[in-house]
Amino acid sequence: MSLIAKDIVNKIPNLYETENQEEKICYVKLFLADSNWTWYIIEIDKSDYNTCYGLVDGFEQELGYFSLSELESISDSYGLKAELDSSFKATRLSKIKG
C-alpha cells in the first residue's frame, strides 16, 4: 500500500460497495510517467488493501480489476515506477471516460 497513503485509502469504497451505483466515482489516479497507462481506483478490497476495481486507460479504456502490488512491481522503459497523482481530486467516471 506504499503507493497510496492510508488516509486516502480509507476514503475509497470497499470492493463491490458501489456495484449498484449508476454514477461511479474515481478516487485515485495512478500513472506511469513515460507511458500512456493510467489507473483510476473506484473501489479497493479493504481486507487486503491490494485488489482494486477501476478504469484502466492504456491501449484502450476498460473497467476491471488490478492489484496495487502488481503496479508497484512494474516500471517503464526508463525504470520509472507507477506514481500517485497527488493533485487528482475525486471525479465522476463519466467525466474521465468522456
Backbone as CSV, one residue per row, in Angstrom:
resi,resn,N_x,N_y,N_z,CA_x,CA_y,CA_z,C_x,C_y,C_z
1,MET,0.818,-1.188,0.000,0.000,0.000,0.000,0.862,1.252,0.000
2,SER,2.114,1.125,-0.380,3.004,2.277,-0.325,2.692,3.329,-1.386
3,LEU,1.973,2.953,-2.432,1.603,3.933,-3.460,0.566,4.936,-2.954
4,ILE,-0.273,4.503,-2.030,-1.391,5.331,-1.578,-1.380,5.413,-0.054
5,ALA,-1.452,6.629,0.463,-1.477,6.834,1.917,-2.771,6.266,2.504
6,LYS,-2.682,5.811,3.743,-3.818,5.168,4.403,-5.027,6.102,4.499
7,ASP,-4.818,7.392,4.731,-5.952,8.308,4.840,-6.710,8.420,3.518
8,ILE,-6.015,8.271,2.398,-6.672,8.287,1.087,-7.411,6.972,0.869
9,VAL,-6.760,5.861,1.202,-7.376,4.536,1.032,-8.675,4.444,1.824
10,ASN,-8.709,5.029,3.001,-9.909,4.967,3.840,-11.111,5.658,3.203
11,LYS,-10.886,6.569,2.263,-11.976,7.284,1.585,-12.538,6.486,0.403
12,ILE,-11.814,5.465,-0.047,-12.233,4.664,-1.201,-13.230,3.605,-0.726
13,PRO,-14.353,3.455,-1.419,-15.320,2.415,-1.031,-14.710,1.014,-1.112
14,ASN,-15.235,0.125,-0.284,-14.798,-1.267,-0.291,-15.225,-1.929,-1.606
15,LEU,-14.520,-2.991,-1.967,-14.822,-3.730,-3.186,-16.300,-4.130,-3.210
16,TYR,-16.957,-3.910,-4.329,-18.367,-4.209,-4.603,-19.356,-3.248,-3.930
17,GLU,-18.863,-2.303,-3.151,-19.757,-1.392,-2.422,-20.539,-0.466,-3.361
18,THR,-19.967,-0.113,-4.506,-20.654,0.807,-5.430,-21.255,0.071,-6.622
19,GLU,-21.336,-1.246,-6.507,-21.788,-2.087,-7.611,-23.115,-1.618,-8.222
20,ASN,-24.040,-1.158,-7.391,-25.354,-0.760,-7.887,-25.509,0.743,-8.103
21,GLN,-24.433,1.481,-7.914,-24.486,2.920,-8.157,-24.364,3.184,-9.649
22,GLU,-25.235,4.043,-10.131,-25.207,4.358,-11.551,-23.975,5.203,-11.899
23,GLU,-23.704,6.222,-11.081,-22.569,7.113,-11.335,-21.440,6.772,-10.370
24,LYS,-20.402,6.182,-10.896,-19.265,5.776,-10.067,-18.268,6.934,-9.964
25,ILE,-17.498,6.934,-8.883,-16.504,7.971,-8.627,-15.111,7.345,-8.637
26,CYS,-14.194,7.983,-9.335,-12.785,7.583,-9.302,-12.122,8.405,-8.198
27,TYR,-11.508,7.717,-7.234,-10.948,8.381,-6.066,-9.445,8.612,-6.176
28,VAL,-8.759,7.765,-6.923,-7.301,7.826,-7.001,-6.878,7.647,-8.450
29,LYS,-5.844,8.376,-8.844,-5.255,8.231,-10.175,-3.787,7.839,-10.009
30,LEU,-3.429,6.712,-10.623,-2.042,6.248,-10.662,-1.611,6.227,-12.124
31,PHE,-0.333,6.455,-12.376,0.125,6.521,-13.761,1.599,6.143,-13.878
32,LEU,1.984,5.751,-15.080,3.395,5.583,-15.427,3.798,6.826,-16.207
33,ALA,4.760,7.566,-15.699,5.099,8.892,-16.222,5.473,8.899,-17.700
34,ASP,6.169,7.910,-18.163,6.653,7.929,-19.543,5.857,6.982,-20.438
35,SER,4.572,6.852,-20.133,3.724,5.982,-20.947,2.317,6.556,-20.970
36,ASN,1.443,5.901,-21.681,0.054,6.345,-21.719,-0.825,5.528,-20.774
37,TRP,-0.238,4.796,-19.839,-1.004,3.949,-18.916,-1.395,4.726,-17.662
38,THR,-2.703,4.650,-17.344,-3.251,5.300,-16.162,-4.285,4.367,-15.537
39,TRP,-4.311,4.338,-14.207,-5.271,3.524,-13.467,-6.047,4.446,-12.531
40,TYR,-7.367,4.330,-12.568,-8.249,5.101,-11.695,-8.947,4.126,-10.757
41,ILE,-8.829,4.339,-9.467,-9.410,3.419,-8.492,-10.795,3.891,-8.078
42,ILE,-11.774,2.996,-8.227,-13.157,3.240,-7.820,-13.438,2.540,-6.493
43,GLU,-12.916,1.327,-6.332,-13.099,0.531,-5.109,-11.795,-0.185,-4.785
44,ILE,-11.636,-0.529,-3.505,-10.466,-1.302,-3.080,-10.917,-2.347,-2.059
45,ASP,-10.303,-3.504,-2.114,-10.613,-4.569,-1.159,-9.930,-4.227,0.161
46,LYS,-10.715,-3.877,1.143,-10.139,-3.443,2.421,-9.697,-4.605,3.300
47,SER,-9.863,-5.835,2.808,-9.326,-6.973,3.562,-7.849,-7.191,3.226
48,ASP,-7.432,-6.765,2.029,-6.013,-6.926,1.683,-5.353,-5.630,1.216
49,TYR,-6.129,-4.567,1.018,-5.614,-3.282,0.530,-4.726,-3.459,-0.691
50,ASN,-5.131,-4.365,-1.563,-4.340,-4.669,-2.746,-5.208,-4.730,-4.001
51,THR,-6.302,-5.466,-3.935,-7.168,-5.651,-5.095,-8.040,-4.416,-5.297
52,CYS,-7.990,-3.878,-6.513,-8.747,-2.671,-6.838,-9.670,-2.933,-8.019
53,TYR,-10.738,-2.156,-8.071,-11.621,-2.134,-9.226,-11.613,-0.701,-9.730
54,GLY,-11.468,-0.550,-11.049,-11.473,0.794,-11.589,-11.281,0.810,-13.086
55,LEU,-10.969,1.979,-13.586,-10.760,2.194,-15.002,-9.277,2.090,-15.314
56,VAL,-8.953,1.263,-16.279,-7.574,1.150,-16.770,-7.548,1.812,-18.140
57,ASP,-6.697,2.786,-18.295,-6.571,3.517,-19.548,-5.169,3.272,-20.089
58,GLY,-5.086,2.382,-21.086,-3.801,2.029,-21.682,-3.954,1.946,-23.178
59,PHE,-3.902,0.735,-23.709,-4.156,0.557,-25.140,-5.591,0.940,-25.470
60,GLU,-6.481,0.718,-24.513,-7.879,1.119,-24.612,-8.373,1.351,-23.194
61,GLN,-9.553,1.922,-23.041,-10.137,2.121,-21.722,-11.042,0.948,-21.389
62,GLU,-10.852,0.392,-20.189,-11.748,-0.674,-19.758,-11.833,-0.704,-18.240
63,LEU,-13.008,-1.104,-17.755,-13.205,-1.294,-16.329,-12.758,-2.701,-15.971
64,GLY,-12.086,-2.825,-14.837,-11.646,-4.146,-14.431,-10.915,-4.112,-13.103
65,TYR,-10.333,-5.245,-12.774,-9.626,-5.426,-11.512,-8.128,-5.386,-11.756
66,PHE,-7.413,-4.825,-10.807,-5.950,-4.794,-10.851,-5.441,-4.744,-9.417
67,SER,-4.170,-5.058,-9.250,-3.623,-5.085,-7.893,-2.546,-4.014,-7.723
68,LEU,-2.544,-3.423,-6.543,-1.531,-2.419,-6.241,-0.142,-3.034,-6.217
69,SER,-0.034,-4.281,-5.744,1.286,-4.921,-5.697,1.853,-5.099,-7.097
70,GLU,0.979,-5.398,-8.055,1.436,-5.518,-9.436,1.901,-4.160,-9.968
71,LEU,1.148,-3.107,-9.680,1.546,-1.771,-10.127,2.872,-1.343,-9.495
72,GLU,3.084,-1.717,-8.233,4.328,-1.367,-7.562,5.528,-2.105,-8.153
73,SER,5.288,-3.232,-8.811,6.397,-4.040,-9.332,6.770,-3.703,-10.780
74,ILE,5.927,-2.948,-11.482,6.242,-2.654,-12.881,6.975,-1.324,-13.009
75,SER,7.698,-1.189,-14.115,8.355,0.075,-14.416,8.398,0.229,-15.930
76,ASP,8.565,1.477,-16.372,8.598,1.722,-17.807,10.004,1.499,-18.357
77,SER,10.212,1.837,-19.613,11.495,1.575,-20.272,12.660,2.345,-19.651
78,TYR,12.361,3.395,-18.886,13.416,4.167,-18.220,13.563,3.786,-16.753
79,GLY,12.808,2.791,-16.319,12.872,2.356,-14.932,11.974,3.142,-13.996
80,LEU,11.137,4.015,-14.559,10.221,4.789,-13.726,9.074,3.905,-13.253
81,LYS,8.688,4.087,-12.016,7.629,3.289,-11.400,6.298,4.019,-11.457
82,ALA,5.224,3.284,-11.207,3.899,3.885,-11.127,3.886,4.919,-10.003
83,GLU,3.182,6.019,-10.246,3.129,7.114,-9.282,1.687,7.494,-8.996
84,LEU,1.494,8.085,-7.833,0.212,8.631,-7.434,0.130,10.068,-7.939
85,ASP,-0.968,10.421,-8.594,-1.194,11.813,-8.986,-1.772,12.515,-7.771
86,SER,-0.928,13.217,-7.032,-1.349,13.839,-5.772,-2.276,15.039,-5.989
87,SER,-2.355,15.556,-7.208,-3.242,16.687,-7.478,-4.637,16.234,-7.932
88,PHE,-4.813,14.926,-8.134,-6.100,14.398,-8.607,-7.151,14.499,-7.519
89,LYS,-8.313,14.990,-7.878,-9.457,15.062,-6.969,-10.500,14.046,-7.423
90,ALA,-11.236,13.494,-6.489,-12.285,12.520,-6.825,-13.156,13.080,-7.949
91,THR,-13.346,12.260,-8.990,-14.014,12.707,-10.214,-14.970,11.621,-10.693
92,ARG,-16.109,12.034,-11.227,-17.068,11.077,-11.791,-16.422,10.305,-12.938
93,LEU,-16.676,9.019,-12.964,-16.152,8.150,-14.016,-16.577,8.636,-15.391
94,SER,-17.817,9.081,-15.520,-18.322,9.543,-16.828,-17.533,10.747,-17.335
95,LYS,-17.013,11.555,-16.448,-16.208,12.723,-16.857,-14.836,12.266,-17.373
96,ILE,-14.269,11.249,-16.746,-12.955,10.748,-17.148,-13.067,10.011,-18.482
97,LYS,-14.108,9.187,-18.617,-14.294,8.427,-19.850,-14.713,9.319,-21.000
98,GLY,-15.390,10.432,-20.682,-15.969,11.363,-21.622,-15.183,11.593,-22.838
